[in-house]
Amino acid sequence: MRLGLLSTAKINDAIIRGAAGTDAVDVVAVASRDKAKAGAYAAERGLARSYGSYEALLADAELDAVYISLPNGMHHEWTLNALAAGKHVLCEKPYTRTPAEVDEAFDAAEAAGLVLMEAFMYRHHPQTKEIERLVREGAVGRLRAVHGVFSFPLTDLANIRASAELAGGALMDVGCYCVSGARIVAGDPVSVFAEQVVVDNGIDMATYGTMRFWDEVVAQFEASFLAPERQSLEIVGSDGVLRAEAPWRLDWGGDLVLVRDGERKVMPVEEANSYTRQLENFAAAAAHEAPALLGRGDATAQARVIDALYRSAESGASVTL
């Protein structure tokens, strides 16, 4: 698969490193609204082609697919543009907080016979698959609760993560991981409640959420730009606790630990590059060799929950999904 990068965002470097670990994908082009910037970026990273507009990259007939690393608020527009240009799309998470946009995008992808996938890289890592397996096979007993945390200090409010126009905020940036992590073991919530710390421009610098699932399972999470760098996913059952110390960013380091009957056991996890595995799945789906791990159903559920959490915070009341 010949892949082009739609923007020069920092996250692209993880994709480029991931592609270096597989024969399935070659990153060959990049686009920026600044032609000189795109040229310098391509030269520094050994990419064959660069473009001074996103439209020019999409017009490149030699590209099979694009990775959209634009700010959140631009995801939907440029996904539709890329699909219309006949490109498979890997779009950085979160795709959107608007479920109707998810449906519109996947309708367009399906009509064109193209693959659209939301880029939750952690979902492709063996640790995530092991978490799912352990919970499914009863390692913690009956599921009772889930606790998720993802935070880092954001002091520069000029950063795109703090832009209301570009759909920034802690819930969109890091909270989406906490929502996803709860959903992989508990399914989709039936109701949510959220409190947010909001700054003058309207974006949430922190979101604290509660999600209630079927079978009396409750998940709580903290997503914050106001706290130190932290991450964790704790899954509590009737018989034990499974704790991922680095559930989202494996490069931060941490173990997968099962505590049961007073015994603490570090669970073995295969080493892997999340981005390499993500790209391999994306390419396999485009070649009709394997299903895409993340499709319409997951993206729609994510958008529905995130939107409900925002609505809850705005209204001060629980929202039923």
N, C-alpha and C positions, 0 to 999 in steps of 0.2 A: 504494500500500500504506500503510495506517495502522498505525504501529508504536508499541508501548508499551515502556518501559524498565523492566525488572525489577531495581531497585536504583538507588541514586544514586551509583554508583561513578564515579571520575574518568574512566575510559575512555569513559563515555557522551558526554563532550564531543566526542570525536573522531567518534563516530557522528552526533551532532547537526550538527557541521560538515560531515561527509560528506553527510548528507541535504540540507543547504542547497545542495549542488552538483548536485542532480538533481531532476527532476520525478517520479521513480519512487516515492519514499518520503517520507512526512510523519511526523515524530516528533510524536505528539500527546498522550502520557500518560506518567506515571512513577509508580512505586510504591516506598514505603519502609515499614518496620515502624513508623516514626515519622511520623504524619500531618502534623504541623507541618513536619517536615523535607521531606517530599514536596511540600507546598504551597509552601514557600519556594523549593525547587529549580525547580518548574514556573514560578513567577512570574519567577525570575531568567532563565530560558531561553525564556520565551514559549511554554510548553507549555499546551495547552488544559485538561488534566485531571490531577489527582493523586489518589493513593489511599494510605490508611494501612495497607494490607496487600497482599501479593502476590496473595492470593486475589481481592481486590476488583478488581484490574486484570484478572486473567484472566476475570472475569465480565463485563467490558465487551464487549457484543455489537458495538460499533462498531469494535473493534480487529481487524485482520487477522492481526497477527503480533506477536511479542515478541522483544526482544533481551535475552538473559540475561547480565548482567554481574556476577552473584553470585560469591563465592569458589569456587574449584575444587570443593571438597567438596560444594557445593550444586547443581552443574550438573545432575546426573542427575535428582535428585528433582524439580526445578522444570521441567526439560525435559518429563518425563513428565506433570506437572501441566498444563503449557501445551498440550501435544498433546491431552490429554484434554479441555481446554477449547476445542478446535478452532482453535488458533492455530498458524500457521507459526512455526518457531523458528530464530533465529540465536543460537547459543550461543558465548560467548567461549571461546577456546582456553585450555588444552587441555580437551577435553570430559571426559576421564577417563583414568586409567591402567589401567582394567579393561575388557578387550575385551568381556566378556559384557554390560556396561552399554551399550556401543555398539550391539550387536545388539538388545538390548531396546528401546532408544530408536528405532532405525531401523525395527524391526518395527512399533512403535506408529505412527510417522509414516506408513509405507506403508499400514498398515491404515486409517488415517484420511484418506488422500489428501492429506497435508500435507508441506511441505518442512522438513527439518531440515538445517542446515548449520553446520559448525564454523567459527568466525570467525578464520581465519588470513588477516588482511587483506593481508599482503605477497604472498600467492599471486595476488592480483588485479591487482597492479601491472604495468605494461608491462615493467619491468626484469626481473621474474621470468620472464615469457614470453620475453624476449630471451635470458636465461641458458639456458633450456631449449632454445631454437632453436639457439643457437650450439653447445652441446654436442652436440645431436642431429645437426647438420650437419657436425660434425667440426672445429670451429674450434681445438680443443686436441688433436686426434688421438684416439688410443685413451685412454679414461678410465683413470686410474691411482689417484688419491687425491682426497679431499675434506677440507678443514680448515675447521671452523666455530668461531666465538667469539661469545659474547654475555654481557656482564657489566656489572654496576654495583654500587656499594657499598650494602649494606642494613645500616644500623647500628641500626635500631629493631626489636628482636625482638618487639615487640608488633604489628607490621604483619601483616596477614593473610597476606602472602607467607611469613611465618615460622611459620605456624600448622600444626601437625601435624593437628589436628582438621579443618581446612579444606583439607587436601591441598596445603599449601604446599611450598616448597622450590625450589632453583635449577633442578633438572631440569624440574619441572613449569612453572615460570614462564618461564624463558628457554631452557632446554635443549631444550624442545619445538621451538623454531625451528631449532636446529642439526640435530635429527633430521629435521625436515621438509625443510630445505635440502639435506641429503645425499640424501634419498629422491627428490627431484624430478629428480635427474640420474643416480642410481645404482640406482633401484628400491628393493626392500625387502631389508634385510640377512638373511643366513643365520645369523649369530651376533653376539653383542655381549659386551663386557667393560667394566666400569665401576669406578672408584674414587670415593669420596665423602668429603667433609669434613662430618661430622655433629655438630650441637650437642646439648645435653642434652635438648631436647624431642623429638629424633629426626628433625628435618628436615635435609636436606642444604643447607649453605651453598654448596657447590660440588660439581659432578659433572664428572669427566673421563672421557669415553667413547671406546671404539673399536668400530666397527661394520664387519664384514666382509661384502662383497657378492659376488655371482657375478662371474666373469671377473676374479678377483684384484684387485678394487677394495677399498680400505680407506679408511674415513672416521674422522677423529678430531675431537673437539670439547671445548671448555671452556665450561661454563655456571657462572657464579659470582656470588655476592653479596659476595665478598670482594675483588674486583679493581676497578680503575677502570672508568669507562664506556667500553666497547669493543664493536665488532661487526665481523665480517668473514665472508665466505664465499669460500674459495679452492678452485678446481677445477683439478686438475693432470692434464694429459694427456701423452701421449708426445711431442707436438709443441709444446705451449704451456701457458700458465697463464691462467685467467680469474679475475679477482679483483673481487668486489663489495665496495666499501668501506662501503656502507650497505645490506646485504641485507634487513634486517628493518624497521628504523626509517628510512625514507627522509628523514624530517624532520631527522635528525641530519646529513645531508649527506654526500656521497661519490660517487665515480665508479665506473663499470663499466669495468674495464681489461683488455685482452687483451695479453699479452706472448707474442710468437712470433718466432722467428728474430732475436732480439736487438732487436726493435722493440716499443716500448710504444705502444699505441693506445687512446685513450679512446673507448669505443663509445657512439654516440648512444642515448639513452633518452628516450622520450616522457614528458613531465611529466604527472602524474596524481595524484589523491587516492586512495589505496588504499581508504579507507573508502567513498568514493563508488562506486568500481567494485564493491566487495563488495556494497553495498546494491543496486546496479542488477542484479547477477547474482541475488541473493536474490529480488528482486521479479520478475524475469523468469522464474525457476524456478517461483515460486508461481503466476504467470499462465500457465504452460505455454508460454512463449515461447522458453525456452532451458533447457538442462540446468544444474543446479547444478554449479559448478566443483568443489566439495568435497562428496562424499557418503559413503556407508557405507564403501566400500573404503578411502578415505584415512583416515577417522577410526579404523577398525579397525586399520589398519596402524600408525598413530601410537600407539594405546593398547598394541598388542602390543610395540612396540619399547621404549616408556617402561617398561612393566612388566618387561620382560626386563632392562633396564638396572638397575632397582632390585633385582631378584633377584640379578643378578650382583654388585652392590656388597655386598649382604647376605651372600652366600655366599663371595665372594672367588674365584669361578670364572666362566669363560666360560659363557654361556647360548646354546643353539641354539634358533632360532626355527622 
